[in-house]
């Protein structure tokens, strides 16, 4: 999975950087069971072997924090192949993509995603907006595994994330603003107002390691139905925040005989291991590009509906 994603914009010149772990990904076995061809002796290959497929996809946003829609539909993504840097003994690879924006669109807002069909794809990021941790304490309190789920009503949401440490010096908070990747200030005089404070509970693994994680949950009500919102989660005391995420509330209930303006599209998946998840990059790409509205996760205990 792509991580440590950074982007910078100077005039029309753009640079996007990120890293991936050197996991080994199995190839499809095309030979028969009794085929002992030397080329198929090792069905695994390193991410380093498929570096040419690593890329950044970016597209322009509309005015006033909206998704750009033309007569042909939503603005398509433009692709730029990245350059990969690594060494044989390294456990990770770094990737860099450089490109130029049209001079007429220099002040326009852009969004992007990075990855490949082998590494998987990142969430959508706002070009030029990078939120990095400030020191070890900030890194330990960095929000991880951020999820959004529909509430019981069309204008309600639940947001969940976890931290590796208790981080009790301040409250776990959510900052929210209406709009598709609207600009959120996490500090300074123009700081976006806190929308909600999370409820925090301890989760302790009952396995051999007895690892501890702190789960933070915010429940929001009274939002507009079928409306896009941008949010970040984190802890102001440690200056530790997530990247901005964009989500959309459920449509308002229909009256009897009323037809929906647009169908709601769900992607349904079960538990799949990351190493052997051949369909995972495709699903990540569809979520990142907004092709689906929600994800139904069929877990061992009960289904869960997530929105992204």
Secondary structure as the mmCIF struct_conf table of DSSP 4:
data_model
#
loop_
_struct_conf.conf_type_id
_struct_conf.id
_struct_conf.beg_label_comp_id
_struct_conf.beg_label_asym_id
_struct_conf.beg_label_seq_id
_struct_conf.end_label_comp_id
_struct_conf.end_label_asym_id
_struct_conf.end_label_seq_id
STRN STRN1 UNK A 3 UNK A 10
TURN_TY1_P TURN_TY1_P1 UNK A 11 UNK A 12
STRN STRN2 UNK A 13 UNK A 21
STRN STRN3 UNK A 24 UNK A 26
HELX_LH_PP_P HELX_LH_PP_P1 UNK A 27 UNK A 28
BEND BEND1 UNK A 31 UNK A 31
TURN_TY1_P TURN_TY1_P2 UNK A 33 UNK A 34
HELX_RH_3T_P HELX_RH_3T_P1 UNK A 38 UNK A 40
BEND BEND2 UNK A 41 UNK A 41
STRN STRN4 UNK A 44 UNK A 46
HELX_RH_3T_P HELX_RH_3T_P2 UNK A 47 UNK A 53
STRN STRN5 UNK A 55 UNK A 60
TURN_TY1_P TURN_TY1_P3 UNK A 63 UNK A 64
BEND BEND3 UNK A 65 UNK A 65
STRN STRN6 UNK A 69 UNK A 70
TURN_TY1_P TURN_TY1_P4 UNK A 71 UNK A 72
STRN STRN7 UNK A 73 UNK A 74
HELX_LH_PP_P HELX_LH_PP_P2 UNK A 75 UNK A 77
STRN STRN8 UNK A 78 UNK A 81
HELX_LH_PP_P HELX_LH_PP_P3 UNK A 82 UNK A 82
STRN STRN9 UNK A 83 UNK A 85
TURN_TY1_P TURN_TY1_P5 UNK A 88 UNK A 89
BEND BEND4 UNK A 91 UNK A 91
STRN STRN10 UNK A 92 UNK A 100
HELX_RH_3T_P HELX_RH_3T_P3 UNK A 103 UNK A 105
TURN_TY1_P TURN_TY1_P6 UNK A 106 UNK A 107
BEND BEND5 UNK A 108 UNK A 108
STRN STRN11 UNK A 110 UNK A 116
TURN_TY1_P TURN_TY1_P7 UNK A 117 UNK A 119
STRN STRN12 UNK A 120 UNK A 121
HELX_LH_PP_P HELX_LH_PP_P4 UNK A 122 UNK A 124
STRN STRN13 UNK A 125 UNK A 126
TURN_TY1_P TURN_TY1_P8 UNK A 127 UNK A 128
HELX_RH_AL_P HELX_RH_AL_P1 UNK A 135 UNK A 140
TURN_TY1_P TURN_TY1_P9 UNK A 141 UNK A 141
STRN STRN14 UNK A 144 UNK A 150
BEND BEND6 UNK A 152 UNK A 153
TURN_TY1_P TURN_TY1_P10 UNK A 154 UNK A 155
STRN STRN15 UNK A 157 UNK A 163
BEND BEND7 UNK A 164 UNK A 165
TURN_TY1_P TURN_TY1_P11 UNK A 168 UNK A 169
BEND BEND8 UNK A 170 UNK A 170
STRN STRN16 UNK A 173 UNK A 178
BEND BEND9 UNK A 179 UNK A 179
TURN_TY1_P TURN_TY1_P12 UNK A 180 UNK A 181
BEND BEND10 UNK A 187 UNK A 188
TURN_TY1_P TURN_TY1_P13 UNK A 189 UNK A 190
HELX_LH_PP_P HELX_LH_PP_P5 UNK A 191 UNK A 193
STRN STRN17 UNK A 194 UNK A 197
STRN STRN18 UNK A 199 UNK A 204
BEND BEND11 UNK A 207 UNK A 209
STRN STRN19 UNK A 212 UNK A 220
BEND BEND12 UNK A 222 UNK A 222
HELX_LH_PP_P HELX_LH_PP_P6 UNK A 223 UNK A 224
TURN_TY1_P TURN_TY1_P14 UNK A 225 UNK A 226
STRN STRN20 UNK A 228 UNK A 235
HELX_RH_3T_P HELX_RH_3T_P4 UNK A 236 UNK A 238
TURN_TY1_P TURN_TY1_P15 UNK A 239 UNK A 239
STRN STRN21 UNK A 240 UNK A 241
HELX_LH_PP_P HELX_LH_PP_P7 UNK A 242 UNK A 244
STRN STRN22 UNK A 245 UNK A 248
HELX_LH_PP_P HELX_LH_PP_P8 UNK A 249 UNK A 255
TURN_TY1_P TURN_TY1_P16 UNK A 256 UNK A 257
BEND BEND13 UNK A 261 UNK A 262
STRN STRN23 UNK A 266 UNK A 270
BEND BEND14 UNK A 274 UNK A 274
TURN_TY1_P TURN_TY1_P17 UNK A 275 UNK A 276
TURN_TY1_P TURN_TY1_P18 UNK A 278 UNK A 279
HELX_RH_AL_P HELX_RH_AL_P2 UNK A 280 UNK A 288
TURN_TY1_P TURN_TY1_P19 UNK A 289 UNK A 290
BEND BEND15 UNK A 293 UNK A 293
STRN STRN24 UNK A 294 UNK A 298
BEND BEND16 UNK A 300 UNK A 301
STRN STRN25 UNK A 303 UNK A 307
#
